[in-house]
Amino acid sequence: MMLGQGPDIGEMVLHHTADAWTIDLEPITTIHLPRWADIHIGGMTLNLSPTKHVVYLIFAAALVFLTMWLAGRSLRRQRAGEKSPKGFAAAMEGVVLFVRNDIAIANIGADGAKFAPFVMALFFFVLYANLLGLLPWGASPTGNLAVTAALAILVFLTVEIAGMTKLGFKGYMGTIFPHAPGMHGPAAVGFSLFMAPIEILGKLVKPFALAVRLFGNMTAGHFVILSLFGIIFLFGDIKGWNWAIGGVTALLVVGIMMLELIVAFLQAYVFALLSAVFIGLMQHEH
Amino acid sequence: MYSVLLASSEGAAGAPMSPFEVNTGLIFWTWLVFIALYFLLKKYAWPAILTVTVQREETIRRQLEEAEQAHAKAAALLAEQQKLLGESRTQAQSILAEAKSASDRERAAAVLKTREEQDQLLARARREIAAEGEKARQELRREAVDLSLAAASKLIGERLSSDADKKIVLDYLSTLESSH
């Protein structure tokens, strides 16, 4: 009844979570991003025009770099002055060390320090991208399947290439064609061939789950917040109740925002942790 | 509802967009941005933040290694000492045994020498006694010759003192001696 007359909440929700060729800074301005021509590579059509999420990706990356660079600089200065680190820099050092030691090295093992920069970059990049969606006018690039898929593909390539260099070609093929202990002859070969599709599927499912988990968590949170805001637009014109509806909705949204804040950290942690675990699993495969 | 999911949210600018759509261009953008961030952080940020921790880890690792080396060295030294101690002990024992055997040998030699000397002394004494005895016997014999001659001269009343007489007696005595 109301849906037909009022604004289209579904359209509104999708509009705010989807990528776009513009950046809405309403009511101040709307920035129209440049459109570039499609590139055709073989049968593929590729359009590299920057979108809203590209801008926020760069924004997130720039913020991560700025944070870490400033923290590093102030740590260096504080140490040069023979003082122990304090304030913002000390806090960042603590978080960075947590990611390095307790996420990367703890799960990868002896070679953890080698992969730590990758895991740290993943954690902070995902975290900042998650948090950007909670800001006014903000958007979460990690609420876009293309972005999470791209990151997951990087994790996949890191896992497989690092596994290949660590295990050697023969050892790596062993992760695709597993050798069943105690089996010999044609039975063992048959078993290996039978298991190969399952092993390959297992390799692909891990990054797929990474991508979908992050995308789903971010998108779902935004859907909930935007849907709650939709209540205002749907029922806000009921005489005498409009203030109550506005207040209750705002309270609910604040609650969900708090939850989203936790989810932003949690999903960055989970993404980095699982990436480290996958790298570690492959490194210790025998 | 599905049509809503795939609906255009940006009509004027071009292609329709939905949260469930995968924009391949964005994948490349993500790779570009993330890889750039990775290298920038690796070059400019992480070293400054991690340097102290990495140094500390390095120091601890080195100290552990050094402690292990020192431990191995100490163990080797101890083994060496024990070997030397054992060697010197066996050496002392062999020296002691040698000394003991030498002293035994010395003593045996001394005893032997003493016995020889005693024997020599005894033999000399015996010889002297024998010589003395012989001398006494010859004296006695001479005395006996003189006495018998004196007695015989008394008996036949005539002095028998010629050498021929003496020879008769001596011959007699020698027959006595040989029969004796």
Chai-1 contact restraints between the chains, C-beta under 6 A:
chainA,res_idxA,chainB,res_idxB,connection_type,confidence,min_distance_angstrom,max_distance_angstrom,comment,restraint_id
A,G10,B,V4,contact,1.0,0.0,6.0,A-B,restraint_1
A,L14,B,S9,contact,1.0,0.0,6.0,A-B,restraint_2
A,H15,B,S9,contact,1.0,0.0,6.0,A-B,restraint_3
A,T17,B,P19,contact,1.0,0.0,6.0,A-B,restraint_4
A,A18,B,S9,contact,1.0,0.0,6.0,A-B,restraint_5
A,A18,B,M17,contact,1.0,0.0,6.0,A-B,restraint_6
A,A18,B,S18,contact,1.0,0.0,6.0,A-B,restraint_7
A,A18,B,P19,contact,1.0,0.0,6.0,A-B,restraint_8
A,D19,B,M17,contact,1.0,0.0,6.0,A-B,restraint_9
A,A20,B,E10,contact,1.0,0.0,6.0,A-B,restraint_10
A,A20,B,M17,contact,1.0,0.0,6.0,A-B,restraint_11
A,W21,B,E10,contact,1.0,0.0,6.0,A-B,restraint_12
A,W21,B,A13,contact,1.0,0.0,6.0,A-B,restraint_13
A,L46,B,T24,contact,1.0,0.0,6.0,A-B,restraint_14
A,L46,B,G25,contact,1.0,0.0,6.0,A-B,restraint_15
A,N47,B,G25,contact,1.0,0.0,6.0,A-B,restraint_16
A,L48,B,G25,contact,1.0,0.0,6.0,A-B,restraint_17
A,V54,B,W29,contact,1.0,0.0,6.0,A-B,restraint_18
A,L57,B,V33,contact,1.0,0.0,6.0,A-B,restraint_19
A,I58,B,V33,contact,1.0,0.0,6.0,A-B,restraint_20
A,A61,B,V33,contact,1.0,0.0,6.0,A-B,restraint_21
A,A61,B,L37,contact,1.0,0.0,6.0,A-B,restraint_22
A,F65,B,L40,contact,1.0,0.0,6.0,A-B,restraint_23
A,M68,B,L41,contact,1.0,0.0,6.0,A-B,restraint_24
A,M68,B,A45,contact,1.0,0.0,6.0,A-B,restraint_25
A,W69,B,Y44,contact,1.0,0.0,6.0,A-B,restraint_26
A,W69,B,A45,contact,1.0,0.0,6.0,A-B,restraint_27
A,G72,B,A45,contact,1.0,0.0,6.0,A-B,restraint_28
A,G72,B,A48,contact,1.0,0.0,6.0,A-B,restraint_29
A,G72,B,I49,contact,1.0,0.0,6.0,A-B,restraint_30
A,L75,B,A48,contact,1.0,0.0,6.0,A-B,restraint_31
A,L75,B,I49,contact,1.0,0.0,6.0,A-B,restraint_32
A,R76,B,A48,contact,1.0,0.0,6.0,A-B,restraint_33
A,E93,B,I49,contact,1.0,0.0,6.0,A-B,restraint_34
A,V96,B,I49,contact,1.0,0.0,6.0,A-B,restraint_35
A,P117,B,K42,contact,1.0,0.0,6.0,A-B,restraint_36
A,P117,B,W46,contact,1.0,0.0,6.0,A-B,restraint_37
A,A121,B,L37,contact,1.0,0.0,6.0,A-B,restraint_38
A,A121,B,Y38,contact,1.0,0.0,6.0,A-B,restraint_39
A,A121,B,L41,contact,1.0,0.0,6.0,A-B,restraint_40
A,F125,B,L37,contact,1.0,0.0,6.0,A-B,restraint_41
A,L145,B,V22,contact,1.0,0.0,6.0,A-B,restraint_42
A,A146,B,V22,contact,1.0,0.0,6.0,A-B,restraint_43
A,A146,B,N23,contact,1.0,0.0,6.0,A-B,restraint_44
A,A146,B,L26,contact,1.0,0.0,6.0,A-B,restraint_45
A,A146,B,I27,contact,1.0,0.0,6.0,A-B,restraint_46
A,V147,B,T30,contact,1.0,0.0,6.0,A-B,restraint_47
A,A150,B,I27,contact,1.0,0.0,6.0,A-B,restraint_48
A,A150,B,T30,contact,1.0,0.0,6.0,A-B,restraint_49
A,A150,B,W31,contact,1.0,0.0,6.0,A-B,restraint_50
A,T219,B,P19,contact,1.0,0.0,6.0,A-B,restraint_51
